[in-house]
């Protein structure tokens, strides 16, 4: 396994491949993402340990969605069992995935704890929960919260470390600690493509938000928009998760398998 460098514009290709792959199996991919969110929501309701367990499962669920994207891209229907791919490849890799999940939960807790020390990240949320109506003052206090911005800045290296880590553990047999290092190194080496990828998705989400707002206004206002909003968010989130697989596929090459070579960034087709 070796790192592969890609041009910055490959980030746009990843977004296109995610959207294209989603529309090959829209019901399957959105259904799997819904299952993931439902499981996390139910588990998080368990007193005391629920939130920690739900975070523990995030890397495994991320891998499951990546595997589903791979199945759909290769013309196969991703079955519901694809979501537990991490636990179907032997006890060693399943254990490594859970270790990775524990590390992710600990890292995220540290990020939130650091933000809470500044009194910003939790403050805005607490006000929002105690108030029936969200006011411009509440939005401004949240946006200009030192804790919120600290959490966002600190979370960037955490996100880089865990971005490719579940796939490295599962498909390349890398240990959890090494997978974090290789993932962060790959994200940094391809930072141009990752930046374009992130900005492209921001643009897609903003465009979709504008379309939803226009449709809501045309069809009857707030009530119509609320009906459109949930499935739209579900589909968009599913497209985004479908694209994550391609960021991994194009960032690493297997030493003994040239068939894993990434597609031509100009076309997005397999090599």
Secondary structure, 3 states (H helix, E strand, C coil): CEECCCCCCHHHHHHHHHHHHHHHCHHHHHHHHHHHHHHHHHHHCCCCCHHHHHHHCHHHHHHHHHHHHHHHHCCCCCCHHHHHHHHCCCHHHHHHHHHHHHHHHHHHHHHHHHHHHCCCHHHHHHHHHHCCCCCHHHHHHHHCCHHHHHHHHHHHHHHHHHHCHHHHHHHHCCCHHHHHHHHHHHHHHCHHHHHHHHHHHHHHHHHHHHHHHHHHHHHCCHHHHHHHHHHHHHHHHHHHHHHHHHHHHCCEEECCEHHHCCCCCCCCCCC
